[in-house]
Amino acid sequence: MSLSAIILAAGKATRMKSERVKVLHEICGRPMLSYVLDACREVGVTRLYLVIGHDRDRVIHTYKNDTDITWVVQNEQKGTGHAVMVCQPQIEATEGIGENDNVIVLGGDGPLIRAQTLQAMVEKHNAAKAAVTLATSILPDPAGYGRIVRDSGGHLTGIVEHNDATPEQKQIKEVNPTYWMFRSRDLFDALKQVQPNNKKGEYYLTDTLAILKEMGKRLEAVPSVPPEDVLSINTRSELADVARVMQRRIQKMHMERGVTLVSPENTWIEFGAFIGQDSVIEPFTWIGARSDIGSGQRIKAGTIVPPDSKIG
């Protein structure tokens, strides 16, 4: 039994007005894609298939030292289903597709993903022996998101997009933030039947649910994604919104480890910085990635600590 992951990272940052691929834009000092890769590794993923297209050389160079990544080029972007389809030859060649092998499918532009959310999905999937399991979220205002449709027994039956939903379905607050886990063989069997019968002429991964259900396979959904994590990034403004959420997480981690932040709202700490116990960070301080501040230090107001610095 193996657990691999397909990460969709081929899209261009069109709405961000950028020539740089979206997944390489930084959140608190590191590419947003790195957070997704780390979350997968924490739940035991041993092989990461990164689907790349636009700006592929820069993506490959950024992760050139990551030996657990297999690169898959999607020359034409024909939808999420197509992005997964192009991975099949690489997966078969690299590790094969066994009866009990599983694969997680995620977007590379969701840096707020948490390993504990993926772990809940993995545990549900394995316990239920499901063909597909979704990690879903309950949102107070679900407008714009695909709704999770369940039968009277609470079992997943499908996903309906917001624009296609009936007035009753639009009242559903459980949504699909695109966290998927499939039994690998079932996934690729279902994808063979997906047709581009939509206005865009694309192959949608969501279409596999109805196909798997028709095949008599088990579908599961576990509402384990915190609403905060559903924030998507399509614009520079949304990039800033997600960075603020990530910064709160980073600051909370340091405070829980015994660091005093005199004014958290006027402090910025990049990912990977270490600050020792009983250190005090005064306001208007910027601390760069991978910097190392010893215990019992006081960083005065207005200080810039460059990345990779060592203090104390």
C-alpha positions as CSV (number, residue, x, y, z in Angstrom):
1,M,0.0,0.0,0.0
2,S,1.4,3.4,-1.0
3,L,0.2,7.0,-0.5
4,S,1.2,9.5,-3.1
5,A,-0.1,13.0,-4.0
6,I,-0.9,14.9,-7.2
7,I,-0.4,18.6,-6.8
8,L,-2.0,20.9,-9.5
9,A,0.5,23.7,-10.1
10,A,0.3,24.4,-13.8
11,G,-1.9,27.5,-13.8
12,K,-0.8,31.0,-14.7
13,A,-1.4,33.9,-12.3
14,T,-3.6,35.8,-14.8
15,R,-5.7,37.7,-12.3
16,M,-2.6,38.5,-10.2
17,K,-1.2,40.3,-13.3
18,S,2.0,38.3,-13.0
19,E,4.4,36.4,-15.3
20,R,5.4,34.3,-12.3
21,V,3.3,31.1,-11.9
22,K,0.9,31.5,-9.0
23,V,2.3,28.8,-6.8
24,L,5.7,30.5,-6.5
25,H,4.3,33.7,-5.1
26,E,5.4,34.0,-1.5
27,I,3.5,33.7,1.8
28,C,5.6,34.9,4.8
29,G,8.9,34.3,3.1
30,R,8.4,31.1,1.1
31,P,6.4,30.0,-2.0
32,M,2.8,29.1,-1.2
33,L,3.4,25.7,-2.9
34,S,5.9,24.7,-0.1
35,Y,3.2,24.7,2.5
36,V,1.1,22.2,0.5
37,L,4.1,19.9,0.0
38,D,5.0,19.9,3.7
39,A,1.4,19.1,4.7
40,C,1.5,16.1,2.4
41,R,4.8,14.9,3.7
42,E,3.5,15.1,7.3
43,V,0.7,12.6,6.6
44,G,3.0,10.0,5.1
45,V,3.0,10.9,1.3
46,T,6.1,9.3,-0.2
47,R,5.9,10.5,-3.8
48,L,4.7,13.9,-5.0
49,Y,3.6,14.3,-8.6
50,L,3.7,18.0,-9.5
51,V,1.7,19.0,-12.5
52,I,3.4,22.0,-14.1
53,G,2.8,24.0,-17.2
54,H,3.3,27.8,-17.2
55,D,6.8,28.9,-15.9
56,R,7.7,25.3,-15.4
57,D,11.5,25.9,-15.5
58,R,11.3,28.2,-12.5
59,V,9.2,25.8,-10.6
60,I,11.6,22.9,-11.2
61,H,14.6,25.1,-10.3
62,T,12.9,26.1,-7.0
63,Y,12.5,22.5,-5.9
64,K,15.5,21.0,-7.7
65,N,16.8,19.4,-4.4
66,D,13.5,17.7,-3.5
67,T,14.1,14.0,-4.3
68,D,10.5,13.0,-3.6
69,I,9.0,15.1,-6.5
70,T,8.2,13.7,-9.9
71,W,7.5,16.3,-12.5
72,V,4.5,16.0,-14.9
73,V,4.1,18.5,-17.7
74,Q,0.5,19.5,-18.7
75,N,1.1,21.2,-22.0
76,E,-2.6,22.2,-22.4
77,Q,-4.7,23.1,-19.5
78,K,-7.9,21.2,-20.1
79,G,-9.4,21.2,-16.6
80,T,-8.7,19.5,-13.3
81,G,-9.6,16.0,-14.5
82,H,-7.2,16.4,-17.4
83,A,-4.4,17.5,-15.1
84,V,-4.8,14.3,-13.1
85,M,-5.1,12.2,-16.2
86,V,-1.6,13.2,-17.4
87,C,-0.1,11.8,-14.2
88,Q,-1.2,8.2,-14.9
89,P,1.7,7.2,-17.1
90,Q,4.3,8.7,-14.6
91,I,2.6,6.9,-11.6
92,E,2.5,3.6,-13.5
93,A,6.2,4.0,-14.5
94,T,7.4,5.2,-11.1
95,E,5.6,3.0,-8.6
96,G,2.7,1.2,-10.3
97,I,-0.9,1.3,-9.4
98,G,-1.7,-1.4,-6.9
99,E,-5.1,-2.5,-5.6
100,N,-4.7,-0.8,-2.3
101,D,-2.7,2.3,-3.4
102,N,-4.2,5.7,-2.6
103,V,-3.5,9.2,-3.9
104,I,-4.3,12.7,-2.5
105,V,-5.2,15.4,-5.1
106,L,-4.7,19.1,-4.1
107,G,-4.3,22.5,-5.6
108,G,-0.8,24.0,-5.2
109,D,-2.3,27.4,-4.4
110,G,-3.8,26.5,-1.0
111,P,-1.0,27.3,1.5
112,L,-3.4,27.4,4.5
113,I,-3.8,23.6,4.3
114,R,-3.1,21.8,7.6
115,A,-1.6,18.3,8.0
116,Q,-4.2,17.5,10.7
117,T,-7.0,18.2,8.1
118,L,-5.4,15.8,5.6
119,Q,-4.9,13.2,8.4
120,A,-8.6,13.3,9.2
121,M,-9.4,12.7,5.5
122,V,-6.8,9.8,5.3
123,E,-8.2,8.1,8.4
124,K,-11.8,8.4,7.2
125,H,-10.9,7.1,3.8
126,N,-9.0,4.0,5.1
127,A,-11.6,3.2,7.8
128,A,-14.5,3.3,5.3
129,K,-12.5,1.6,2.5
130,A,-13.8,4.3,0.2
131,A,-13.0,4.9,-3.4
132,V,-13.0,8.6,-2.8
133,T,-13.1,10.8,0.3
134,L,-13.4,14.6,0.4
135,A,-12.4,16.9,3.2
136,T,-15.1,19.5,3.3
137,S,-15.8,22.8,5.1
138,I,-18.9,24.3,6.7
139,L,-19.1,28.0,5.8
140,P,-21.5,30.6,7.2
141,D,-21.7,32.1,3.7
142,P,-21.0,29.4,1.1
143,A,-21.8,31.6,-2.0
144,G,-19.6,30.8,-5.0
145,Y,-18.5,27.3,-3.7
146,G,-19.6,23.9,-4.9
147,R,-22.1,22.4,-2.5
148,I,-21.7,18.9,-1.0
149,V,-24.9,16.9,-1.7
150,R,-25.8,14.1,0.7
151,D,-28.7,11.7,0.7
152,S,-31.2,11.3,3.6
153,G,-28.7,9.0,5.4
154,G,-26.0,11.6,5.3
155,H,-24.0,9.8,2.6
156,L,-22.1,11.8,-0.1
157,T,-23.9,11.6,-3.5
158,G,-22.1,14.4,-5.4
159,I,-21.1,18.1,-5.7
160,V,-23.2,20.7,-7.4
161,E,-21.6,24.0,-8.5
162,H,-23.0,27.2,-7.2
163,N,-24.3,28.4,-10.5
164,D,-26.1,25.0,-11.1
165,A,-27.6,24.7,-7.7
166,T,-31.3,24.9,-7.0
167,P,-32.5,27.4,-4.4
168,E,-32.7,24.5,-1.9
169,Q,-29.2,23.4,-2.7
170,K,-27.9,26.9,-2.3
171,Q,-28.9,26.7,1.4
172,I,-26.3,23.9,1.9
173,K,-23.4,25.2,3.9
174,E,-21.0,22.3,3.4
175,V,-18.7,23.1,0.5
176,N,-15.9,21.5,-1.5
177,P,-12.5,23.2,-1.0
178,T,-10.9,20.7,-3.4
179,Y,-9.2,18.3,-0.9
180,W,-9.5,14.8,-2.5
181,M,-8.3,11.3,-1.7
182,F,-8.9,8.5,-4.1
183,R,-8.1,4.8,-4.3
184,S,-5.7,5.2,-7.3
185,R,-7.1,2.4,-9.5
186,D,-10.7,3.7,-9.0
187,L,-9.6,7.2,-9.8
188,F,-8.1,6.4,-13.2
189,D,-10.9,4.0,-14.1
190,A,-13.4,6.8,-13.5
191,L,-11.3,9.4,-15.4
192,K,-11.5,7.2,-18.5
193,Q,-15.3,7.9,-18.6
194,V,-15.1,11.7,-17.9
195,Q,-16.2,13.7,-20.9
196,P,-15.7,17.4,-21.6
197,N,-19.4,18.0,-21.8
198,N,-19.4,21.6,-20.5
199,K,-19.1,25.1,-21.9
200,K,-15.3,25.2,-21.4
201,G,-14.8,21.8,-23.0
202,E,-12.7,20.7,-20.0
203,Y,-12.4,17.5,-18.1
204,Y,-13.7,18.1,-14.5
205,L,-12.4,16.0,-11.6
206,T,-15.8,16.5,-9.9
207,D,-17.4,14.3,-12.6
208,T,-15.7,11.3,-11.2
209,L,-18.0,11.3,-8.2
210,A,-21.1,10.4,-10.2
211,I,-19.1,7.8,-12.2
212,L,-17.8,6.1,-9.1
213,K,-21.2,6.1,-7.6
214,E,-22.6,4.5,-10.7
215,M,-19.9,1.9,-10.5
216,G,-21.1,1.0,-7.0
217,K,-18.1,2.5,-5.2
218,R,-18.2,4.1,-1.8
219,L,-18.0,7.9,-1.5
220,E,-17.2,9.7,1.7
221,A,-16.9,13.3,2.9
222,V,-15.6,14.5,6.2
223,P,-16.1,18.1,7.3
224,S,-12.6,18.7,8.7
225,V,-11.4,21.9,6.9
226,P,-11.6,25.0,9.2
227,P,-13.4,27.9,7.4
228,E,-10.3,30.0,7.6
229,D,-8.4,27.5,5.5
230,V,-10.8,27.8,2.5
231,L,-9.4,31.2,1.6
232,S,-8.4,31.1,-2.1
233,I,-5.7,33.1,-3.9
234,N,-6.5,34.6,-7.3
235,T,-5.6,38.2,-6.8
236,R,-2.9,40.2,-5.0
237,S,-5.4,41.3,-2.4
238,E,-6.3,37.7,-1.6
239,L,-2.5,36.9,-1.4
240,A,-2.3,39.6,1.3
241,D,-5.3,38.2,3.1
242,V,-3.8,34.7,3.2
243,A,-0.4,36.1,4.3
244,R,-2.1,37.8,7.3
245,V,-3.7,34.5,8.4
246,M,-0.4,32.7,8.0
247,Q,1.4,35.4,10.0
248,R,-1.1,35.0,12.9
249,R,-0.3,31.3,12.9
250,I,3.5,31.9,12.9
251,Q,3.2,34.5,15.7
252,K,1.0,32.2,17.8
253,M,3.5,29.4,17.5
254,H,6.3,31.6,18.8
255,M,4.2,32.9,21.7
256,E,3.3,29.4,22.7
257,R,7.0,28.6,22.8
258,G,7.7,31.4,25.3
259,V,8.4,34.4,23.1
260,T,6.9,37.8,24.0
261,L,5.6,39.9,21.1
262,V,4.9,43.3,22.6
263,S,2.7,44.3,19.6
264,P,1.9,41.4,17.3
265,E,0.0,43.6,14.9
266,N,3.2,45.6,14.3
267,T,5.5,42.6,14.0
268,W,6.3,40.4,11.0
269,I,8.1,37.1,11.3
270,E,8.8,35.0,8.2
271,F,8.5,31.2,8.1
272,G,11.4,29.3,9.4
273,A,12.7,31.9,11.8
274,F,13.7,30.6,15.3
275,I,13.3,32.7,18.4
276,G,14.5,31.4,21.8
277,Q,12.5,31.2,25.0
278,D,12.0,34.4,27.0
279,S,13.1,36.7,24.1
280,V,11.1,39.9,23.7
281,I,10.3,41.3,20.3
282,E,9.5,45.0,20.4
283,P,7.1,46.7,17.9
284,F,7.8,47.5,14.3
285,T,10.2,44.6,14.0
286,W,10.7,42.4,10.8
287,I,12.4,39.0,11.2
288,G,13.5,37.2,8.1
289,A,13.3,33.6,7.2
290,R,15.7,31.1,8.8
291,S,17.1,33.7,11.2
292,D,18.1,32.4,14.6
293,I,17.5,34.5,17.7
294,G,18.8,33.0,20.9
295,S,17.0,32.8,24.3
296,G,16.5,35.8,26.5
297,Q,17.2,38.4,23.7
298,R,15.5,41.7,23.3
299,I,15.0,42.9,19.8
300,K,14.5,46.6,19.9
301,A,11.7,48.5,18.2
302,G,12.2,49.1,14.5
303,T,14.8,46.4,14.0
304,I,15.2,44.5,10.7
305,V,16.7,41.0,11.2
306,P,17.8,39.8,7.7
307,P,17.1,36.2,6.6
308,D,19.7,33.7,7.8
309,S,20.9,36.0,10.6
310,K,22.1,34.7,13.9
311,I,21.7,36.7,17.1
312,G,22.7,35.7,20.6
